[in-house]
Amino acid sequence: MANKITEDCINCGACEPECPNGAISQGDGTYVVDPSKCDECAATGGKSACVDSCPTEAIVKA
């Protein structure tokens, strides 16, 4: 599974630098997660860095 960014994204960019896998990039109007790169931060026990950095709670498990 991979995380997903919902329409609640305000395009602030806080999540992009926090992703250790480089799975987040700017899309059309919101940021997007590349599911082929996102492993939900398995190396840190599944505590997703992007979820913790999002001010609008727009990142959810897909």
N, C-alpha and C positions, 0 to 999 in steps of 0.2 A: 504494500500500500504506500501511497505518497500523500503528503499534505496537499491541500487545495486552498487557493485564495478566493474568497467569495466577493460578491458585488459590494460588500461593506468596505472594501479596500479604498482608502483615501489617497493612494498613490504617494505616500510619504517616503517610501524607500528604506524605512528602518530595518526591514527584514533582509534585504539583499546582502549587505555585508556580514550579517550574522550567520548565513548559511555556510557550513563548512564544506559542503559538496558543490557549491556553485550552481545549485538547482533553481535559483530564483533570478528572474530577469524582468525588465520592464516590458509590459505588453501594451495593448491598445487601451489606455485609460486606467488599467490596474496592473499590478505585478502578477506574474504567473509562475507556477512551479513546473519544472520539467520532471515528470514522473519517472523517467528513466534514470535520473540522477538522485532523486530524493529517497532516502532510506529512513526518514523520520529520526535522524540523528542516532542511529543504532549504536554508534561508538560511545555515546554518552548515556546509554541505557534507555533511549527512546524519549528523552526530554528534549523536545524540539526547540531549538534556539530561535527559530523564526516566530513560533507561537508566542514565546516569552517576550519578544521584542515588538509585537504588533499592538499599537495603541487602541485599535478598534476591534480587536478580537476577530479579525477577518480571515484568519488562517485556521482551518479545521482539518481533521483527518478525513480523507476521501473515502 
